[in-house]
Amino acid sequence: MGRGLVFAALLASACDARLGEPATQHDQPDASGPRADSSSANQPDAPLGMWGAATAINGADEPTLNIDDCTLNSTETELYFKHPNGAGDDDLYVMTRMTATDPWGTPAAVTALDSGNDEESPRLSPDDLAIYFGRDGNIFKSTRGMVGGTWGPPAAVNEINTGTYNKWLAVCDNDYFMVSRAVSRGMTSDQDLFVGHLDGVDPGTLAATISATGYNEISAFLSKDCTTTYFASNRSGQTQIYTATRATATDPFGAPALVSDFGTATDNEDLWVSTDQRLAVFASVRGTDTKKALYQSTR
């Protein structure tokens, strides 16, 4: 065998051995500081493994207040969430840090987005330069010139605001979207998931394969490439997180599956997942707490 063929055979053997190595479990970090690059050999969704134990995020875990509706920017240096302002309204707050491995700074109100009414359910655009959020049942959008810059005056996203209660507008690449919308069914009303394209006229169509009649689907999240969704539903009793996938941005989603890695706390909702799918941030009521707080999990 020639030297070149020998080298190629050795290289292929080494690659096979590398792919066959078992995943290792790293220690969980303090959630206020660096995120871990954790994985597990107990793995229902290869190749990343199960989500690790959830840890509270310092600054977003006040025992007397419900803190939820969380989202991060793509570099994990901004964390937006809903926070009661003490005057009877919910406002959007933000915590920042220099890098994804630094502790979070002190929470601060995003005053540029405050209307004196309730603001909720923020989601950032894939380029981090637009933020979509709910205000009293309608979706609004604000833009900025650079990450860390001041948000401009919010404007209503009229194609989405259909006269019913809309929240959690998640926008992925090429302006495809998912939104949670109230649907009237006789004497009752459910929150269902709708999908479409932000072209100025499309209000979205019911995502029938992942919306369960008689239950609420909230916390819409889309991966950057539009093919994976996470959402929260009370179809199993308490509100828990589900996921589903599709081949392209215009295909229907497959059947949803419960994400059981986070445990069945009283509530698990509002999930955000990083582009590399190794960091999850969500709201939950767990342990002896009676109020929602923000948690993170890594894999």
ABEGO torsion letter per residue (X at the ends): XBAAAAAAAAAAAAAAAAAABBBBBBBBBBAABBBBBBBBABBABOAAEBBBBBBBBBGABBAABBBBGBBBBAAGABBBBBBBAGAGBBBBBBBBBABAABBBBBBBBBAAABAGBBBBGBBBBAAGABBBBBBGGBBBBBBBABBGBBBBBBBBBAAABAGBBBBGBBBBBGGBBBBBBBBBBEABBBBBBBBBBBAGABAEBBBAAABBBGBBBBGBBBBAAGABBBBBBAAAGBBBBBBBBBABAABBBBBBBBBAAAEBBABBBGBBBBAAGABBBBBBBBEABABBBBBBBBX
